[in-house]
């Protein structure tokens, strides 16, 4: 694939969504979906090595260069619906998915829910959402509502330089992240503010989820996937911190699982060539 990307914008009924695009329109149509608080630049290292692919990597609502939603607007299912709106605007009947972390979870939801439209999905260190038992619903909703009221009173931090923002991204993340990987994501995630720099990201994305899938619902989603699915698992990634999810992987016969050494953002770090090779081979099998 060509190394250079270009920018596109999708004007949807309720929001404008930005994207980075690699490849030619006659290639395999693929939607790229990044992780929570990341953006389309998450695929910068692997996209150029995906031959014969037309990759449209979205900044999901609230992230990167995309618009923000009204109060209470973010959920996994809302983001999945946005993906379908983008696909409709391009006139794609069927398409493949490339997702990392939260983007991988959204890909699973789409694969299970609209299988006739999905050619296949390549997932990077993500598959199932964090879950809660049904009995926890009132307390979970209470946390969301309380935090929502507090968000309007908070101010975004302002950094004197992108380098300072990059350091904050490294120190503030829930998973280890190299400086090179953080710099890639931060460049697209910043905007000028008061003589310095602040995040473009919608502060609402930091709120607790109002609702979570139950464990049974999450398993049902993965079990419903019938389209080809490739999952890259990082040795020091999300599954290493969620043993209950890791234990479930072997029971899902519909997954092609590849285990690689690396952290949660291994596709932006030293393992990027290996990740690209696996995903390139997978997409070639779809084509």
Helices and strands as residue ranges (DSSP letters): E 6-11, E 16-22, E 28-33, G 40-43, H 44-47, E 53-58, H 76-90, E 95-100, H 102-113, G 115-117, E 118-124, G 134-136, H 137-151, H 162-172, H 179-189, E 190-193, E 196-199, G 203-206, H 215-223, E 228-236, H 238-241, H 243-249, E 256-263, G 266-268, H 272-286
